[in-house]
Amino acid sequence: MTDEPVAREQIETILDAVRWAPTAGNRHLQRFVATTDPGTLRVLRMVSPGMIAKPTAAIAVCVDHALVAEYGFPPENHGPWIDVGTATATLLLAAQAVGLGAGPVSSFSRAAVGVVLDLPEGWVAELVVCLGHPAPDQPRAIKPARLTWRDLTHWVP
Ligand SMILES: Cc1cc2nc3c(=O)[nH]c(=O)nc-3n(C[C@H](O)[C@H](O)[C@H](O)COP(=O)(O)O)c2cc1C
């Protein structure tokens, strides 16, 4: 990603798209924390060993566990975490649509990210999505999988 700042309007467009992601029971138990602050991003990288990119913006996709409990989802219900996935996929597509590069990161200290982002009680960050203007001709950090849809699919009967 380049050093060019990400416009706040681009982030707002992305967040507006993310609210349309499907959620279990239409409950919307995810919350999002956005930042473009260079100091916050620097500290975020320090507590995220898996954050290879140097983003100029980031959105943390959080689960609000107070809401999860309030709605009565039992702890073994996977819905809130699946919804983190649908929200993140929508976020990545929206970032692409506004011309930004984006990459999810899960390798971080949840406790430290909670402190850095000043998360309210009960919110836990599950993924942090790095955002920035894509730098041209960057090597891929992780080798791309060479899977076809046939490798991934089983037809029945
Ligand atoms: C749940 C999840 C966790 C991820 N965590 C990290 C991470 O900690 N660090 C990282 O660089 N990429 C992370 N990624 C990004 C994947 O490595 C990336 O999507 C994959 O390598 C495919 O890359 P591509 O989209 O460029 O093809 C994560 C992706 C997902 C879905």
The ligand as an ORCA input file, in Angstrom:
! r2SCAN-3c Opt
* xyz 0 1
  C      -9.741    -15.368      8.700
  C      -8.574    -14.793      7.943
  C      -7.431    -14.449      8.624
  C      -6.343    -13.889      7.954
  N      -5.246    -13.475      8.663
  C      -4.220    -12.920      8.011
  C      -3.091    -12.442      8.722
  O      -3.030    -12.497      9.955
  N      -2.073    -11.882      8.020
  C      -2.135    -11.763      6.648
  O      -1.191    -11.233      6.049
  N      -3.196    -12.207      5.945
  C      -4.222    -12.770      6.590
  N      -5.309    -13.192      5.887
  C      -5.338    -13.007      4.418
  C      -5.107    -14.304      3.667
  O      -3.782    -14.745      3.885
  C      -5.378    -14.039      2.184
  O      -6.742    -13.765      2.022
  C      -4.960    -15.217      1.326
  O      -3.587    -15.386      1.415
  C      -5.373    -14.988     -0.134
  O      -4.711    -13.884     -0.641
  P      -5.274    -13.123     -1.917
  O      -6.602    -12.555     -1.500
  O      -4.251    -12.076     -2.212
  O      -5.431    -14.153     -2.996
  C      -6.402    -13.721      6.542
  C      -7.569    -14.093      5.859
  C      -8.649    -14.600      6.552
  C      -9.906    -14.949      5.777
*
